[in-house]
Amino acid sequence: MESVFDSLMKSFKNRMAHVTWMDEATRSTALDKADAIVHKIGYPDFVANPTMLDQYYQQVRSTGSLLFLLSSLQKIT
């Protein structure tokens, strides 16, 4: 199944191939830049795995209470 990102990149590259206002050198550079894009959409795989998520946050320690956190957030909003 094609991802949304892959579909957008395919469409972008198709459009780039047919624009008339861009010379070949510029088009080539633009396509190289498009190929260099690293998509970081969503979240890492470990987030969906409770065991891996616990390991990732194993060293995190809470220093405040939930009540303190909620009151702090209310002051911000």
Secondary structure, DSSP 4 states (H G I P E B T S, - for coil): ---HHHHHHHHHHHHHHH-SSS-HHHHHHHHHHHHH-----S--GGGG-HHHHHHHTTT----S-HHHHHHHHHHH-
